[in-house]
Amino acid sequence: MPNFHVKKGDEVVIISGAHKGKRGKLIAIASKKQRAVVEGACMMKKHMRKSQQHPQGAIVEREGTVHISNLMKASDFDSRAARRKSNVQST
């Protein structure tokens, strides 16, 4: 199992892709595919067939996966943004 720069439970920011700028808690990591599930980001609709929980069937929204390289810890992201702002103000 490879070591990644983020772990389950970390607060992360998506730094590239269609969901760039979204923040959330890391719910799960699929290490073989190098993808992660971020809470509230990359929402997708899943059509559920009729069952006891959904007698009429349903369309449920759930989180999709994001590649691990598109994630950064929120603390690192904030410190990087603070350094950028201080450089802009000094010049």
C-alpha positions as a printed NumPy array, in Angstrom:
array([[  0.   ,   0.   ,   0.   ],
       [  1.588,   3.303,  -1.077],
       [  1.883,   6.273,   1.264],
       [ -0.033,   9.384,   0.196],
       [  0.324,  13.009,   1.277],
       [ -3.253,  13.   ,   2.634],
       [ -5.038,  10.605,   5.   ],
       [ -8.631,   9.688,   5.747],
       [-10.195,  12.383,   7.938],
       [ -7.948,  15.232,   6.694],
       [ -9.439,  18.562,   5.584],
       [ -8.48 ,  18.935,   1.901],
       [ -8.868,  21.384,  -0.984],
       [ -9.253,  20.325,  -4.618],
       [ -6.542,  22.235,  -6.503],
       [ -7.346,  21.316, -10.107],
       [-10.073,  19.902, -12.288],
       [-13.761,  20.634, -12.633],
       [-14.255,  20.964,  -8.854],
       [-11.277,  23.255,  -8.229],
       [-11.466,  25.262,  -4.983],
       [-13.905,  23.004,  -3.131],
       [-13.048,  21.996,   0.441],
       [-14.112,  18.978,   2.411],
       [-13.155,  16.138,   4.687],
       [-11.539,  13.078,   3.132],
       [-13.972,  10.182,   3.525],
       [-12.129,   7.305,   1.833],
       [ -9.074,   6.493,  -0.292],
       [ -8.868,   3.814,  -2.998],
       [ -5.111,   3.203,  -2.942],
       [ -4.904,   0.906,  -5.986],
       [ -6.667,   3.427,  -8.225],
       [ -5.054,   6.433,  -6.436],
       [ -8.427,   8.123,  -6.002],
       [-10.177,   9.669,  -3.006],
       [-13.722,  10.573,  -1.952],
       [-14.106,  14.136,  -0.625],
       [-17.196,  15.099,   1.373],
       [-19.491,  17.423,  -0.62 ],
       [-17.342,  17.517,  -3.758],
       [-17.794,  15.835,  -7.153],
       [-21.467,  15.021,  -6.498],
       [-23.042,  12.555,  -8.896],
       [-26.542,  11.139,  -9.263],
       [-27.152,   7.413,  -8.863],
       [-30.438,   5.866,  -9.948],
       [-31.668,   3.355,  -7.357],
       [-34.045,   0.555,  -8.268],
       [-37.105,  -0.256,  -6.201],
       [-36.306,  -1.763,  -2.807],
       [-37.595,  -1.723,   0.756],
       [-35.684,   1.501,   1.508],
       [-36.876,   3.123,  -1.751],
       [-40.3  ,   1.627,  -2.638],
       [-40.739,   3.983,  -5.618],
       [-37.089,   3.882,  -6.645],
       [-35.036,   7.07 ,  -6.265],
       [-32.302,   9.274,  -7.641],
       [-29.67 ,   9.619,  -4.915],
       [-26.795,  12.118,  -4.925],
       [-23.455,  10.838,  -3.663],
       [-19.791,  11.776,  -3.835],
       [-17.649,  10.637,  -6.719],
       [-13.888,  10.192,  -6.643],
       [-11.075,  12.645,  -7.314],
       [ -7.498,  11.719,  -8.247],
       [ -5.168,  11.988,  -5.271],
       [ -2.8  ,  14.338,  -7.151],
       [ -5.576,  16.953,  -7.362],
       [ -5.807,  17.241,  -3.552],
       [ -3.875,  19.358,  -1.056],
       [ -4.18 ,  19.59 ,   2.73 ],
       [ -6.21 ,  22.669,   3.65 ],
       [ -3.568,  23.889,   6.121],
       [ -0.861,  23.803,   3.409],
       [ -3.207,  25.527,   0.965],
       [ -4.014,  28.326,   3.433],
       [ -0.363,  28.94 ,   4.309],
       [  0.499,  29.095,   0.605],
       [ -2.316,  31.613,   0.008],
       [ -1.119,  33.746,   2.949],
       [  2.426,  33.852,   1.533],
       [  1.06 ,  34.949,  -1.841],
       [ -0.943,  37.795,  -0.3  ],
       [  2.034,  39.047,   1.715],
       [  4.214,  39.094,  -1.439],
       [  1.604,  41.095,  -3.357],
       [  1.235,  43.696,  -0.594],
       [  5.003,  44.245,  -0.19 ],
       [  5.603,  45.061,  -3.873]])
